[in-house]
Amino acid sequence: MVEIDLQFFLGLIPGAIAVYLVFKYRLKQVRVAVDAVDDAVEDDKVTEEEFRKIWDAFKAIIYG
């Protein structure tokens, strides 16, 4: 017969949910960054405002 440590598995559930939510947030920030880069290179000129949006988007990816 196999013993299952119930407390161990119940402890894994909140951790798995936290990892999923962090991954989902980071993936959304990557999408925002790609959209900002796409908007900036649309006219072959990157303005200071567009650069700031891109920089803020990449900072959000790195620092959360």
N, CA, C and O atoms as CSV, one atom per row, in Angstrom:
chain,resi,resn,atom,element,x,y,z
A,1,MET,N,N,0.842,-1.177,0.000
A,1,MET,CA,C,0.000,0.000,0.000
A,1,MET,C,C,0.888,1.241,0.000
A,1,MET,O,O,1.937,1.261,0.644
A,2,VAL,N,N,0.479,2.241,-0.701
A,2,VAL,CA,C,1.251,3.471,-0.848
A,2,VAL,C,C,0.687,4.526,0.089
A,2,VAL,O,O,-0.515,4.788,0.110
A,3,GLU,N,N,1.589,5.126,0.866
A,3,GLU,CA,C,1.160,6.219,1.737
A,3,GLU,C,C,1.322,7.540,1.007
A,3,GLU,O,O,2.329,7.776,0.339
A,4,ILE,N,N,0.345,8.377,1.140
A,4,ILE,CA,C,0.384,9.697,0.522
A,4,ILE,C,C,0.364,10.737,1.634
A,4,ILE,O,O,-0.518,10.730,2.494
A,5,ASP,N,N,1.343,11.625,1.603
A,5,ASP,CA,C,1.407,12.693,2.594
A,5,ASP,C,C,0.472,13.813,2.141
A,5,ASP,O,O,0.813,14.586,1.245
A,6,LEU,N,N,-0.684,13.897,2.748
A,6,LEU,CA,C,-1.709,14.844,2.345
A,6,LEU,C,C,-1.274,16.287,2.557
A,6,LEU,O,O,-1.581,17.146,1.730
A,7,GLN,N,N,-0.574,16.571,3.636
A,7,GLN,CA,C,-0.125,17.941,3.888
A,7,GLN,C,C,0.839,18.418,2.812
A,7,GLN,O,O,0.805,19.584,2.419
A,8,PHE,N,N,1.693,17.530,2.338
A,8,PHE,CA,C,2.630,17.884,1.277
A,8,PHE,C,C,1.876,18.296,0.017
A,8,PHE,O,O,2.186,19.325,-0.582
A,9,PHE,N,N,0.896,17.505,-0.385
A,9,PHE,CA,C,0.146,17.814,-1.599
A,9,PHE,C,C,-0.727,19.048,-1.433
A,9,PHE,O,O,-0.899,19.809,-2.385
A,10,LEU,N,N,-1.274,19.260,-0.257
A,10,LEU,CA,C,-2.062,20.466,-0.028
A,10,LEU,C,C,-1.176,21.706,-0.017
A,10,LEU,O,O,-1.649,22.802,-0.320
A,11,GLY,N,N,0.086,21.553,0.322
A,11,GLY,CA,C,1.030,22.654,0.268
A,11,GLY,C,C,1.467,22.985,-1.146
A,11,GLY,O,O,1.837,24.123,-1.433
A,12,LEU,N,N,1.428,22.011,-2.023
A,12,LEU,CA,C,1.810,22.231,-3.409
A,12,LEU,C,C,0.772,23.047,-4.183
A,12,LEU,O,O,1.124,23.776,-5.110
A,13,ILE,N,N,-0.472,22.931,-3.816
A,13,ILE,CA,C,-1.547,23.595,-4.563
A,13,ILE,C,C,-1.386,25.119,-4.554
A,13,ILE,O,O,-1.406,25.718,-5.630
A,14,PRO,N,N,-1.227,25.780,-3.401
A,14,PRO,CA,C,-1.043,27.244,-3.439
A,14,PRO,C,C,0.241,27.649,-4.166
A,14,PRO,O,O,0.270,28.679,-4.840
A,15,GLY,N,N,1.288,26.859,-4.035
A,15,GLY,CA,C,2.524,27.166,-4.751
A,15,GLY,C,C,2.347,27.089,-6.253
A,15,GLY,O,O,2.846,27.937,-6.993
A,16,ALA,N,N,1.641,26.077,-6.695
A,16,ALA,CA,C,1.397,25.921,-8.130
A,16,ALA,C,C,0.526,27.056,-8.660
A,16,ALA,O,O,0.752,27.548,-9.765
A,17,ILE,N,N,-0.447,27.462,-7.892
A,17,ILE,CA,C,-1.302,28.584,-8.303
A,17,ILE,C,C,-0.490,29.865,-8.379
A,17,ILE,O,O,-0.671,30.653,-9.308
A,18,ALA,N,N,0.405,30.090,-7.415
A,18,ALA,CA,C,1.244,31.292,-7.416
A,18,ALA,C,C,2.172,31.310,-8.630
A,18,ALA,O,O,2.339,32.350,-9.268
A,19,VAL,N,N,2.768,30.177,-8.947
A,19,VAL,CA,C,3.653,30.097,-10.112
A,19,VAL,C,C,2.866,30.373,-11.388
A,19,VAL,O,O,3.350,31.083,-12.270
A,20,TYR,N,N,1.682,29.832,-11.495
A,20,TYR,CA,C,0.834,30.062,-12.665
A,20,TYR,C,C,0.487,31.544,-12.812
A,20,TYR,O,O,0.560,32.091,-13.912
A,21,LEU,N,N,0.112,32.194,-11.712
A,21,LEU,CA,C,-0.268,33.607,-11.784
A,21,LEU,C,C,0.917,34.498,-12.140
A,21,LEU,O,O,0.760,35.461,-12.891
A,22,VAL,N,N,2.090,34.193,-11.617
A,22,VAL,CA,C,3.290,34.965,-11.969
A,22,VAL,C,C,3.619,34.764,-13.445
A,22,VAL,O,O,3.930,35.727,-14.146
A,23,PHE,N,N,3.553,33.529,-13.919
A,23,PHE,CA,C,3.815,33.252,-15.333
A,23,PHE,C,C,2.826,33.991,-16.230
A,23,PHE,O,O,3.210,34.560,-17.252
A,24,LYS,N,N,1.569,33.978,-15.846
A,24,LYS,CA,C,0.534,34.649,-16.631
A,24,LYS,C,C,0.786,36.153,-16.685
A,24,LYS,O,O,0.620,36.771,-17.737
A,25,TYR,N,N,1.188,36.752,-15.552
A,25,TYR,CA,C,1.482,38.186,-15.508
A,25,TYR,C,C,2.682,38.517,-16.399
A,25,TYR,O,O,2.646,39.479,-17.167
A,26,ARG,N,N,3.740,37.715,-16.290
A,26,ARG,CA,C,4.939,37.980,-17.099
A,26,ARG,C,C,4.635,37.817,-18.593
A,26,ARG,O,O,5.124,38.597,-19.410
A,27,LEU,N,N,3.848,36.832,-18.946
A,27,LEU,CA,C,3.487,36.630,-20.344
A,27,LEU,C,C,2.691,37.813,-20.875
A,27,LEU,O,O,2.885,38.228,-22.018
A,28,LYS,N,N,1.802,38.355,-20.058
A,28,LYS,CA,C,1.042,39.540,-20.466
A,28,LYS,C,C,1.974,40.730,-20.665
A,28,LYS,O,O,1.792,41.507,-21.602
A,29,GLN,N,N,2.970,40.883,-19.795
A,29,GLN,CA,C,3.916,41.984,-19.933
A,29,GLN,C,C,4.772,41.825,-21.193
A,29,GLN,O,O,5.131,42.821,-21.821
A,30,VAL,N,N,5.096,40.613,-21.559
A,30,VAL,CA,C,5.831,40.378,-22.809
A,30,VAL,C,C,4.972,40.805,-23.986
A,30,VAL,O,O,5.469,41.413,-24.934
A,31,ARG,N,N,3.696,40.490,-23.929
A,31,ARG,CA,C,2.794,40.890,-25.012
A,31,ARG,C,C,2.685,42.405,-25.128
A,31,ARG,O,O,2.656,42.946,-26.234
A,32,VAL,N,N,2.626,43.094,-23.981
A,32,VAL,CA,C,2.579,44.553,-23.979
A,32,VAL,C,C,3.867,45.119,-24.572
A,32,VAL,O,O,3.822,46.083,-25.337
A,33,ALA,N,N,5.009,44.534,-24.230
A,33,ALA,CA,C,6.290,45.000,-24.752
A,33,ALA,C,C,6.383,44.798,-26.265
A,33,ALA,O,O,6.861,45.676,-26.984
A,34,VAL,N,N,5.932,43.654,-26.740
A,34,VAL,CA,C,5.959,43.391,-28.182
A,34,VAL,C,C,5.041,44.361,-28.910
A,34,VAL,O,O,5.394,44.853,-29.982
A,35,ASP,N,N,3.886,44.641,-28.357
A,35,ASP,CA,C,2.980,45.618,-28.962
A,35,ASP,C,C,3.607,47.010,-28.991
A,35,ASP,O,O,3.443,47.741,-29.968
A,36,ALA,N,N,4.324,47.382,-27.929
A,36,ALA,CA,C,4.977,48.690,-27.888
A,36,ALA,C,C,6.067,48.779,-28.940
A,36,ALA,O,O,6.198,49.805,-29.608
A,37,VAL,N,N,6.844,47.732,-29.096
A,37,VAL,CA,C,7.886,47.721,-30.132
A,37,VAL,C,C,7.251,47.763,-31.511
A,37,VAL,O,O,7.738,48.472,-32.392
A,38,ASP,N,N,6.184,47.022,-31.711
A,38,ASP,CA,C,5.492,47.012,-32.999
A,38,ASP,C,C,4.962,48.402,-33.341
A,38,ASP,O,O,5.080,48.846,-34.483
A,39,ASP,N,N,4.387,49.084,-32.370
A,39,ASP,CA,C,3.887,50.440,-32.603
A,39,ASP,C,C,5.027,51.411,-32.902
A,39,ASP,O,O,4.864,52.332,-33.702
A,40,ALA,N,N,6.178,51.208,-32.262
A,40,ALA,CA,C,7.295,52.131,-32.431
A,40,ALA,C,C,7.941,51.991,-33.809
A,40,ALA,O,O,8.328,52.993,-34.411
A,41,VAL,N,N,8.059,50.787,-34.304
A,41,VAL,CA,C,8.752,50.599,-35.590
A,41,VAL,C,C,7.810,50.669,-36.780
A,41,VAL,O,O,8.217,50.420,-37.915
A,42,GLU,N,N,6.589,50.998,-36.533
A,42,GLU,CA,C,5.611,51.078,-37.627
A,42,GLU,C,C,6.002,52.142,-38.647
A,42,GLU,O,O,5.841,51.929,-39.849
A,43,ASP,N,N,6.508,53.273,-38.193
A,43,ASP,CA,C,6.859,54.362,-39.104
A,43,ASP,C,C,8.375,54.544,-39.250
A,43,ASP,O,O,8.818,55.582,-39.741
A,44,ASP,N,N,9.165,53.570,-38.841
A,44,ASP,CA,C,10.630,53.560,-38.946
A,44,ASP,C,C,11.317,54.646,-38.132
A,44,ASP,O,O,12.513,54.875,-38.315
A,45,LYS,N,N,10.612,55.310,-37.253
A,45,LYS,CA,C,11.212,56.305,-36.369
A,45,LYS,C,C,10.686,56.063,-34.964
A,45,LYS,O,O,9.478,55.951,-34.754
A,46,VAL,N,N,11.597,55.984,-34.010
A,46,VAL,CA,C,11.210,55.754,-32.626
A,46,VAL,C,C,11.340,57.070,-31.874
A,46,VAL,O,O,12.442,57.591,-31.703
A,47,THR,N,N,10.222,57.595,-31.431
A,47,THR,CA,C,10.255,58.844,-30.674
A,47,THR,C,C,10.625,58.561,-29.220
A,47,THR,O,O,10.665,57.411,-28.781
A,48,GLU,N,N,10.891,59.624,-28.499
A,48,GLU,CA,C,11.257,59.471,-27.093
A,48,GLU,C,C,10.099,58.871,-26.295
A,48,GLU,O,O,10.316,58.045,-25.408
A,49,GLU,N,N,8.878,59.282,-26.609
A,49,GLU,CA,C,7.711,58.742,-25.909
A,49,GLU,C,C,7.560,57.245,-26.164
A,49,GLU,O,O,7.262,56.482,-25.244
A,50,GLU,N,N,7.764,56.826,-27.410
A,50,GLU,CA,C,7.675,55.405,-27.730
A,50,GLU,C,C,8.792,54.616,-27.042
A,50,GLU,O,O,8.573,53.502,-26.568
A,51,PHE,N,N,9.984,55.200,-26.994
A,51,PHE,CA,C,11.085,54.536,-26.316
A,51,PHE,C,C,10.784,54.357,-24.832
A,51,PHE,O,O,11.087,53.313,-24.255
A,52,ARG,N,N,10.189,55.374,-24.217
A,52,ARG,CA,C,9.840,55.274,-22.803
A,52,ARG,C,C,8.804,54.176,-22.561
A,52,ARG,O,O,8.882,53.452,-21.569
A,53,LYS,N,N,7.838,54.054,-23.466
A,53,LYS,CA,C,6.842,52.981,-23.339
A,53,LYS,C,C,7.506,51.610,-23.435
A,53,LYS,O,O,7.186,50.702,-22.667
A,54,ILE,N,N,8.434,51.465,-24.383
A,54,ILE,CA,C,9.145,50.202,-24.549
A,54,ILE,C,C,9.974,49.904,-23.310
A,54,ILE,O,O,9.961,48.785,-22.797
A,55,TRP,N,N,10.697,50.916,-22.832
A,55,TRP,CA,C,11.561,50.728,-21.655
A,55,TRP,C,C,10.732,50.357,-20.427
A,55,TRP,O,O,11.112,49.465,-19.669
A,56,ASP,N,N,9.606,51.037,-20.230
A,56,ASP,CA,C,8.733,50.710,-19.095
A,56,ASP,C,C,8.169,49.289,-19.205
A,56,ASP,O,O,8.029,48.586,-18.205
A,57,ALA,N,N,7.851,48.884,-20.433
A,57,ALA,CA,C,7.324,47.533,-20.637
A,57,ALA,C,C,8.384,46.483,-20.305
A,57,ALA,O,O,8.070,45.470,-19.681
A,58,PHE,N,N,9.632,46.711,-20.714
A,58,PHE,CA,C,10.674,45.750,-20.409
A,58,PHE,C,C,11.038,45.761,-18.930
A,58,PHE,O,O,11.389,44.720,-18.375
A,59,LYS,N,N,10.960,46.907,-18.291
A,59,LYS,CA,C,11.195,46.959,-16.837
A,59,LYS,C,C,10.111,46.174,-16.106
A,59,LYS,O,O,10.390,45.507,-15.109
A,60,ALA,N,N,8.877,46.251,-16.597
A,60,ALA,CA,C,7.782,45.499,-15.971
A,60,ALA,C,C,8.007,44.000,-16.108
A,60,ALA,O,O,7.640,43.236,-15.216
A,61,ILE,N,N,8.608,43.571,-17.215
A,61,ILE,CA,C,8.916,42.144,-17.392
A,61,ILE,C,C,9.979,41.723,-16.388
A,61,ILE,O,O,9.853,40.688,-15.734
A,62,ILE,N,N,11.018,42.527,-16.272
A,62,ILE,CA,C,12.151,42.150,-15.412
A,62,ILE,C,C,11.812,42.233,-13.941
A,62,ILE,O,O,12.068,41.292,-13.190
A,63,TYR,N,N,11.239,43.345,-13.523
A,63,TYR,CA,C,11.023,43.587,-12.095
A,63,TYR,C,C,9.648,43.159,-11.613
A,63,TYR,O,O,9.415,43.065,-10.408
A,64,GLY,N,N,8.747,42.904,-12.528
A,64,GLY,CA,C,7.438,42.433,-12.113
A,64,GLY,C,C,6.613,43.535,-11.686
A,64,GLY,O,O,5.463,43.331,-11.297
